[in-house]
Amino acid sequence: MAKLATTWNKIQAGDVISFRYQPTDKSKPLRTHTVLVLNPKFPKALKDGTKKFYINTLKLEESNRSIFTNKNQAWQLLKNWGGSL
């Protein structure tokens, strides 16, 4: 599948997105993260009582390093989740 430019407002559950993230330590290199979106607008109550929305994801890859050590187990996990929806 081709890469498409998008905005945070257009992201939906089930999308696989890649983005670059600059660490707080500027001497470290820019890293590319690939994630599976579980919930694009996850509500979280803060200590002061206000509510903010965050993106809830499952990290798949970081700078071409896979997070899962066993690809078959990863696919089985995703298939199980997909079948339960």
N, C-alpha and C positions, 0 to 999 in steps of 0.2 A: 504494500500500500504506500502511496506517495505521501510525503510530508506536506501538511497544509498549515499555513499561518492562521492563528486564531486569537481570540481574546479570552480572558478568564470567564467572562459572562456567557460565552457560548459553549463551554465545556459541559458535557453530560456524563452521567454514570455509564461505565463501560468503555469510555474513551481511553486510549493509550496515548499519553502525551510525553514529549521530551522538552526539557527546558534547561537553560544554563543558569547556574547559581553561583554568585561570588561569595566565597567564605568571608567571615568577618576579618580574618587575618589576610590582608591584601597581598602578602608575600606568597600565599598559596595559589596554585593555578585555578582557573575557572573550570568547573566540572559540569558535565552534562548528566542530567538525571532523567530516567525513563520510568514512568509510573502508570499504574492502572487506576483510574478514578472509580472509587466506590461510592462516594457521596460528594457532589460538587458544592453543596451548601449545608455543611454539618453545623448545627447550632451548638454553641458552647456558652454556658453561663460563667461569667467572670466573678472574681471575689467581690467586686463592688455591686453585683446584682445585675449589671447590664449583660446583654446577650450579643455575641458576635458570631459570625459565620466563617467557617474554615473549610478548606477542601480536605477530604478524607481519602487517602490513597494507599495502594500497596506498591512499594518500590520494587521494580523489576530489574533495573540496571543502573549502574553509576559509572560514567565514563568508560563504557564498553566492558565493564566487569559485571558479570551476572551475580545477582544476589542469591539465587538458588543454586545449590551445589549439585542437585539432582534434577535434571529437566523433566524426567518422567513423573516424579513426585509433584513437581510444580504444576504440570499440566493436569494431573489427576485432581489436585486441590482445586484448580480453577474450574474444571468440569463439574466437580461436586457442588461448588458454589453456584455455578450457572444452572444446574439442574434443580436446585432448591428454590430458585426465585419464582 
